[in-house]
Amino acid sequence: MEFDAQTAQFFHRSVLSQELIAGLAIRPGGHYLDATVGGGGHSELILSAAPDVRVTAIDQDAQAIAAAQTRLASYGDRIQFWRGNFVDYQPPESLFDGIIADLGVSSAQLDIPDRGFSFRHQAPLDMRMDQRQSLTAAQIINHWDETQLANTIYEYGEERLSRRIARAIVERRPFETTTQLAEAIARSVPKKYRYGRIHPATRTFQALRIAVNQELSSLEKFLNCAPRWLKPGGRIGIISFHSLEDRLVKHHLRDSPILRVLTKKPITPQPTERDENPRARSAKLRLAERL
């Protein structure tokens, strides 16, 4: 789907769509919260699943909101948009029949070069989901001290060579682009690690993205609040893409005194979906119901 130059191209392929919609058990006339609307794929399925359904759609990315507004324009006032981080959302007095969140970085954010999320493109070290915020990946890379960098790469990237990578970054900085950083990381690791299953910069880039956007702290706050936004019998479905997210989701759904977990093990994509969309391979869906 194409938009004008200001909006850029924003297309996100939703994952585990059928499993999520089935798990929500959507009610006619229900009101649902899509806490990470992205390109609007999940919201569209919710709106079309039953008569008179309404959706409140949240995203902190202006390009995502613009894309979803265009895609879902035909639904009129059945969908309302709010731009911001889901942790800052103040729900209406009436509760929701269901809540969904598709976590992490979207396909569009990875594929639009100047967003700086991917080292496949030469781009500024940005990585902000909400471009109104001041902190960027460049500021972290070029100004944080070596210990803070190493701890961040280890904690958020689960990178065992974090100290070696942090030392190389500090020695070679400043960095301006994603490709400069990725190349420096690749040169800093042993050859056998350099040519492994994934690029040696992958985990560091994940760590930077999480740090820039405060993803885990925001998710934890959201998981503490969201169950109280549900009507009795309402359901929450969370899709995560790495172990740090999934661990938080698993524990918060399990430990909530007002939720009943519906998925003892996470739902994962079918082989067909994994083949058609390689980015879906690590997706995990967990569901719970308000008591």
Disulfide bonds with the S-S distance in Angstrom:
none
